[in-house]
Amino acid sequence: MLLGAIVGGTQGLAAVTIQKRHPVALLAAAAAAFGMVVWLFVEVAITGYSWLQAVYLLLGIGELALVMVILGILHTSGSPHGANASSLARART
């Protein structure tokens, strides 16, 4: 019950804010992903490892990474400072 309310509720709230393009959508998604990652670390520490916990942990980390890419905090390997290849080519000419 607690898992559904905390993790599921924050993920649901994040999904609604993203769908409505609310200004706090990325913050809500980041908070939901961080909450899921923390929950899973604690759960693994208490109950032990399960492959399904690893799947959900990877999903939470992936969600955090996507939010960081969208915000420009995390850059893809081919795009320094969020620039794409075409803008880099134009800058070099």
Backbone as CSV, one residue per row, in Angstrom:
resi,resn,N_x,N_y,N_z,CA_x,CA_y,CA_z,C_x,C_y,C_z
1,MET,0.824,-1.189,0.000,0.000,0.000,0.000,0.875,1.263,0.000
2,LEU,1.878,1.254,0.848,2.784,2.393,0.932,3.579,2.560,-0.357
3,LEU,4.011,1.447,-0.926,4.753,1.484,-2.191,3.903,2.104,-3.293
4,GLY,2.670,1.681,-3.405,1.777,2.221,-4.429,1.515,3.700,-4.254
5,ALA,1.363,4.136,-3.016,1.075,5.547,-2.750,2.291,6.430,-3.010
6,ILE,3.440,5.991,-2.541,4.634,6.840,-2.663,5.223,6.778,-4.076
7,VAL,5.602,5.589,-4.501,6.258,5.465,-5.803,5.250,5.612,-6.934
8,GLY,4.164,4.886,-6.867,3.154,4.956,-7.917,2.478,6.312,-7.994
9,GLY,2.216,6.905,-6.844,1.566,8.225,-6.819,2.434,9.310,-7.418
10,THR,3.715,9.302,-7.080,4.593,10.329,-7.643,4.819,10.119,-9.131
11,GLN,4.908,8.850,-9.561,5.057,8.580,-10.989,3.794,9.000,-11.746
12,GLY,2.639,8.736,-11.163,1.375,9.140,-11.789,1.250,10.648,-11.876
13,LEU,1.622,11.337,-10.813,1.591,12.804,-10.806,2.541,13.367,-11.851
14,ALA,3.715,12.770,-11.954,4.683,13.217,-12.965,4.132,13.007,-14.368
15,ALA,3.482,11.869,-14.588,2.914,11.594,-15.912,1.834,12.612,-16.274
16,VAL,1.002,12.972,-15.316,-0.063,13.948,-15.575,0.529,15.324,-15.866
17,THR,1.529,15.739,-15.090,2.128,17.067,-15.321,2.844,17.126,-16.663
18,ILE,3.464,16.026,-17.071,4.127,15.998,-18.379,3.096,16.067,-19.494
19,GLN,2.014,15.307,-19.344,0.974,15.308,-20.367,0.346,16.692,-20.526
20,LYS,0.188,17.407,-19.417,-0.405,18.746,-19.463,0.630,19.838,-19.739
21,ARG,1.898,19.435,-19.911,3.002,20.364,-20.164,3.087,21.457,-19.094
22,HIS,2.925,21.037,-17.864,2.991,21.953,-16.724,4.447,22.360,-16.490
23,PRO,4.682,23.578,-16.026,6.069,24.035,-15.815,6.887,23.185,-14.842
24,VAL,6.229,22.497,-13.925,6.972,21.680,-12.957,7.072,20.219,-13.388
25,ALA,6.768,19.928,-14.638,6.737,18.540,-15.106,8.093,17.848,-14.953
26,LEU,9.167,18.495,-15.349,10.485,17.862,-15.240,10.912,17.688,-13.790
27,LEU,10.558,18.640,-12.953,10.853,18.502,-11.523,10.078,17.328,-10.939
28,ALA,8.819,17.196,-11.313,8.004,16.080,-10.830,8.566,14.743,-11.308
29,ALA,8.997,14.678,-12.560,9.577,13.444,-13.091,10.889,13.103,-12.386
30,ALA,11.705,14.104,-12.142,12.973,13.867,-11.447,12.735,13.398,-10.009
31,ALA,11.783,14.022,-9.322,11.469,13.625,-7.946,10.917,12.205,-7.905
32,ALA,10.055,11.871,-8.861,9.482,10.527,-8.907,10.558,9.485,-9.190
33,ALA,11.441,9.765,-10.119,12.516,8.826,-10.450,13.478,8.664,-9.286
34,PHE,13.833,9.773,-8.651,14.740,9.703,-7.502,14.102,8.918,-6.361
35,GLY,12.812,9.143,-6.131,12.103,8.393,-5.090,12.093,6.902,-5.374
36,MET,11.904,6.530,-6.637,11.901,5.121,-7.004,13.277,4.496,-6.808
37,VAL,14.319,5.215,-7.180,15.680,4.697,-7.021,16.011,4.511,-5.536
38,VAL,15.677,5.496,-4.716,15.941,5.390,-3.279,15.145,4.236,-2.680
39,TRP,13.873,4.133,-3.048,13.025,3.045,-2.545,13.659,1.693,-2.870
40,LEU,14.137,1.535,-4.088,14.701,0.245,-4.484,16.018,-0.058,-3.788
41,PHE,16.846,0.949,-3.586,18.089,0.720,-2.835,17.777,0.232,-1.420
42,VAL,16.816,0.878,-0.772,16.442,0.485,0.590,15.813,-0.902,0.586
43,GLU,14.950,-1.169,-0.388,14.296,-2.472,-0.477,15.311,-3.596,-0.669
44,VAL,16.293,-3.386,-1.537,17.327,-4.400,-1.750,18.152,-4.588,-0.483
45,ALA,18.428,-3.512,0.233,19.208,-3.614,1.469,18.452,-4.407,2.544
46,ILE,17.136,-4.291,2.547,16.338,-4.970,3.572,15.974,-6.394,3.172
47,THR,15.513,-6.584,1.942,14.960,-7.888,1.551,15.910,-8.742,0.725
48,GLY,16.931,-8.168,0.163,17.819,-8.923,-0.711,17.517,-8.637,-2.172
49,TYR,18.343,-9.184,-3.046,18.297,-8.884,-4.473,17.268,-9.742,-5.204
50,SER,16.605,-9.134,-6.179,15.717,-9.833,-7.106,15.910,-9.207,-8.481
51,TRP,15.789,-10.002,-9.535,15.978,-9.480,-10.888,14.960,-8.394,-11.215
52,LEU,13.751,-8.510,-10.678,12.730,-7.505,-10.953,13.088,-6.152,-10.317
53,GLN,13.707,-6.192,-9.154,14.167,-4.949,-8.535,15.227,-4.286,-9.397
54,ALA,16.084,-5.080,-10.013,17.107,-4.528,-10.898,16.473,-3.859,-12.114
55,VAL,15.414,-4.459,-12.655,14.716,-3.865,-13.797,14.140,-2.503,-13.421
56,TYR,13.456,-2.437,-12.291,12.860,-1.166,-11.872,13.918,-0.133,-11.494
57,LEU,15.027,-0.585,-10.942,16.122,0.330,-10.632,16.681,0.939,-11.905
58,LEU,16.858,0.122,-12.932,17.349,0.631,-14.219,16.342,1.591,-14.856
59,LEU,15.058,1.308,-14.721,14.037,2.229,-15.237,14.097,3.577,-14.511
60,GLY,14.273,3.549,-13.203,14.378,4.796,-12.441,15.614,5.595,-12.815
61,ILE,16.739,4.908,-12.976,17.973,5.583,-13.383,17.819,6.138,-14.797
62,GLY,17.172,5.368,-15.669,16.931,5.845,-17.030,16.049,7.075,-17.067
63,GLU,15.016,7.086,-16.227,14.139,8.255,-16.155,14.903,9.488,-15.679
64,LEU,15.739,9.310,-14.662,16.572,10.424,-14.186,17.514,10.909,-15.277
65,ALA,18.113,9.982,-16.002,19.040,10.361,-17.070,18.323,11.143,-18.167
66,LEU,17.121,10.713,-18.539,16.367,11.435,-19.567,16.027,12.857,-19.127
67,VAL,15.630,13.020,-17.878,15.339,14.363,-17.368,16.594,15.222,-17.416
68,MET,17.738,14.634,-17.039,18.985,15.402,-17.056,19.411,15.772,-18.478
69,VAL,19.157,14.897,-19.447,19.463,15.224,-20.842,18.564,16.358,-21.316
70,ILE,17.275,16.291,-21.004,16.337,17.338,-21.411,16.716,18.682,-20.800
71,LEU,17.168,18.664,-19.551,17.570,19.905,-18.881,18.950,20.393,-19.298
72,GLY,19.702,19.574,-20.032,21.035,19.958,-20.461,22.105,19.710,-19.418
73,ILE,21.774,18.961,-18.378,22.739,18.648,-17.322,23.639,17.502,-17.747
74,LEU,23.048,16.518,-18.417,23.770,15.351,-18.891,23.811,15.426,-20.412
75,HIS,24.998,15.341,-20.964,25.162,15.471,-22.409,25.426,14.112,-23.021
76,THR,24.921,13.910,-24.222,25.224,12.666,-24.928,26.665,12.724,-25.390
77,SER,27.270,11.572,-25.632,28.694,11.516,-25.933,29.060,12.261,-27.218
78,GLY,28.181,12.278,-28.209,28.487,12.948,-29.458,28.110,14.411,-29.484
79,SER,27.522,14.917,-28.421,27.011,16.286,-28.429,27.492,17.065,-27.211
80,PRO,28.683,17.637,-27.271,29.136,18.425,-26.119,28.260,19.653,-25.936
81,HIS,27.912,19.922,-24.722,27.109,21.082,-24.343,25.755,21.109,-25.034
82,GLY,25.207,19.930,-25.326,23.879,19.830,-25.899,23.789,20.197,-27.364
83,ALA,24.900,20.456,-28.008,24.865,20.842,-29.423,24.744,19.594,-30.280
84,ASN,24.030,19.718,-31.383,23.941,18.577,-32.288,25.044,18.680,-33.343
85,ALA,25.185,17.638,-34.140,26.291,17.561,-35.098,26.234,18.673,-36.136
86,SER,25.042,19.041,-36.583,24.945,20.071,-37.623,25.367,21.450,-37.085
87,SER,25.017,21.747,-35.842,25.427,23.043,-35.295,26.922,23.077,-35.051
88,LEU,27.518,21.924,-34.715,28.969,21.870,-34.545,29.665,22.075,-35.875
89,ALA,29.120,21.502,-36.951,29.721,21.663,-38.271,29.642,23.114,-38.715
90,ARG,28.521,23.767,-38.461,28.392,25.192,-38.831,29.345,26.057,-38.027
91,ALA,29.572,25.714,-36.764,30.457,26.508,-35.932,31.916,26.398,-36.377
92,ARG,32.273,25.275,-36.975,33.658,25.061,-37.395,33.956,25.734,-38.733
93,THR,32.939,26.084,-39.493,33.192,26.680,-40.814,33.225,28.183,-40.759
